[in-house]
Amino acid sequence: MRLLRLLLLLAATCWSCLPTVAAELLMVRRDGCPWCQAWDRDIGPVYNNSDLGRRAPIRMMDIGQQQARATLKTPVIYTPTFVLVEHDSEIGRIEGYPGEDFFWSLLERLLLQLPLPATDGLSVAPSKMN
């Protein structure tokens, strides 16, 4: 019984240390889109298990769906379009699928636009240099 309590406490402690996910990557797609199919083949199977995929889980959305859940800067015209959203507002986007190598680097650059997470008052102010 003590071992079970210890394991539960350890699991709860580790879980609370994980960063929360506030960002989401919307993949706006269209049936029959060859570039969407290429993304599905190249990136789709590994996206959710990647570090970038954990930072911005993906949500698929047909281009014909209403986009009321997120405020976009401009309408989506091309498929696929990958829109990084945080707190229901667009941070940035990747229009089209440029291939596997370029996709990962563009997504990484896009994620750098996210605001830094709050540190709950644990940050240390930089010292003044004289």
C-alpha positions, -999 to 999 in steps of 0.1 A, spaced: 0 0 0 28 24 8 45 16 -25 13 24 -44 9 57 -26 46 65 -33 41 57 -70 9 78 -72 27 107 -55 56 104 -79 33 102 -109 14 133 -98 46 152 -92 60 143 -127 27 152 -143 26 186 -127 61 194 -141 50 188 -177 44 220 -197 8 227 -206 -2 228 -242 -19 260 -253 -10 260 -289 -26 240 -317 -17 235 -353 -47 235 -376 -42 217 -409 -67 231 -433 -72 206 -461 -94 196 -490 -105 161 -502 -83 150 -531 -55 175 -524 -23 158 -536 -2 179 -513 -23 170 -483 -19 133 -493 19 138 -495 19 153 -460 -3 124 -447 23 100 -461 55 118 -451 47 136 -418 13 123 -406 25 90 -391 52 107 -370 38 141 -362 21 134 -329 52 116 -316 76 144 -325 87 171 -301 71 198 -323 39 177 -325 37 176 -287 42 214 -285 14 220 -310 -10 191 -314 -27 190 -348 -63 193 -356 -75 186 -392 -101 209 -407 -118 208 -441 -115 241 -460 -152 242 -463 -158 241 -425 -166 273 -406 -135 286 -388 -154 301 -359 -132 284 -333 -101 305 -342 -96 341 -353 -75 340 -385 -56 369 -398 -67 362 -434 -89 335 -450 -73 302 -460 -71 299 -497 -46 271 -504 -45 235 -492 -28 224 -471 -24 255 -449 -10 249 -414 -21 276 -390 -5 279 -356 -32 290 -331 -29 299 -295 -59 309 -273 -80 309 -305 -59 335 -323 -36 329 -352 1 332 -345 13 324 -380 9 299 -409 26 278 -435 9 278 -468 13 247 -489 34 216 -481 71 223 -491 83 187 -485 94 169 -453 127 187 -447 114 222 -452 81 215 -433 99 207 -400 122 237 -402 93 261 -411 72 246 -382 101 251 -358 105 287 -369 67 292 -365 68 278 -330 94 303 -320 68 330 -324 48 316 -294 51 336 -263 73 322 -236 55 303 -209 49 319 -175 74 309 -148 50 313 -119 73 339 -102 103 316 -103 123 336 -127 155 353 -116 159 390 -126 192 396 -145 218 413 -124 229 448 -133 263 450 -149 285 480 -137 
